[in-house]
Amino acid sequence: MCDALRELMKEDFEEKEQETLLKTIRNLMDSMKWTAEQAMSAMKISDADRGKYIAKL
């Protein structure tokens, strides 16, 4: 039971972290007039992770 709860909490944390990153990317794109790539470069998001954020923008 403890492992199941831990996994659920981990998934919830990761989902909230992704939503926060997406919001920050959108904010940079809006306020700085940057492309998504420019915003993610400024945030130092790895190339491997960029695809999943692009898909959600």
N, C-alpha and C positions, 0 to 999 in steps of 0.2 A: 504494500500500500504506500509506503513512504517513497519508493522509487517512482510510482505512478504520479504521485503528487509533485515530486521534484521535476519530472518530465513535463507535466502540465505547466508548472510555474516557469520553466525554461522556455517553453513555446510561447507563453504569454509575454515574457520579457523580450524575446526576439521579435515578436510581432510589434510590440510597442516601440522598440528600437528602430525597426524598419519604418514605421509610420513617422517617427521623429525625423529620421534622415530624409524621407521623402518631403516632409514639410519644409525642412531646411533647404533642400535642393530647389523646391518651388519658390521659396522666398528669395534665394539668391538669383534665380532666373528672373523674377519679377523686379526686384529692387536694383539689381546690377545690370539687367538686360543681358545676362549671360545665357549661353546655351546650356543644356543639361550636362554636356561633357565638360564645359568650363567650370560649372558649379561643382561637379564631382571631383574634378582635378583639384580645385581649391580646398575641398574637404578631404582630399587624399583617400578617396574611395578606390579600392583596388580595381584593376581592370577586370578581374574575374567576377567581381560583384556588380559591376556597372550594368550589365545586361538585365539583371532582375529589377533594378530601379528604373531603367529606361522603359521596361515593359509595364510598369505600374504608373508611370507619369501620364 
